[in-house]
Amino acid sequence: MSRWRLELVLDPVACDGRGVCAEMLPERIELDRWGYPVIDGAEIPPALVEHAVRAVRSCPKQALHLVEDTC
């Protein structure tokens, strides 16, 4: 039986380091010393899915994406 999981993926070329995503989802995204997001790579748990969706939608450069993967 396969199950799905959500993970955050960043397009580093599109990102301009505004940090909106880290404000919206600090549980999974930190900023490096230049202000660019560092995503921890862990699966997005159900309790954080809504926050992750808001972070993706809030990205001014559309550089952050939620990707569905099956295990």
C-alpha positions in Angstrom: 0.0 0.0 0.0 1.5 3.3 -1.0 0.9 6.5 0.8 1.4 10.1 -0.3 3.5 12.7 1.3 4.0 16.4 0.7 7.4 18.1 0.5 8.5 21.6 -0.1 10.7 22.3 -3.1 12.5 25.6 -3.8 13.5 26.9 -7.2 16.7 28.7 -6.2 17.0 30.5 -9.5 13.6 32.1 -9.1 14.0 32.9 -5.4 15.2 36.4 -4.6 15.4 36.0 -0.8 12.6 38.0 0.5 11.9 35.5 3.4 8.1 35.6 3.2 8.1 31.7 3.2 10.1 31.5 6.4 7.7 33.9 8.1 4.8 31.7 7.0 6.3 28.3 7.8 9.1 28.7 10.4 8.7 25.0 11.4 10.2 23.9 8.1 12.0 26.9 6.6 14.9 28.9 8.0 16.8 31.7 6.3 20.5 31.5 5.6 22.8 34.5 6.4 22.0 36.1 3.1 18.2 35.8 3.6 17.6 32.8 1.3 15.4 30.0 2.5 16.8 26.7 3.7 14.1 24.0 3.7 14.6 21.1 6.2 13.4 18.5 3.7 11.2 16.7 6.1 7.7 15.6 5.2 5.0 18.1 5.8 2.8 16.7 8.5 -1.0 17.1 8.2 -1.1 19.7 10.9 1.2 22.0 8.8 -0.3 21.4 5.3 -2.4 24.5 5.5 0.5 26.7 6.6 2.7 25.2 3.8 0.0 26.0 1.2 -0.1 29.6 2.5 3.7 29.9 2.3 3.7 28.6 -1.3 0.9 31.0 -2.3 2.6 33.9 -0.5 5.9 33.6 -2.4 6.2 36.7 -4.5 8.4 35.0 -7.1 6.6 31.7 -7.2 9.8 29.9 -6.2 8.3 27.6 -3.6 6.3 24.6 -4.5 4.5 21.7 -2.7 5.2 18.4 -4.4 3.2 15.3 -3.8 5.2 12.1 -3.7 4.2 8.5 -3.1 6.1 6.2 -0.8 
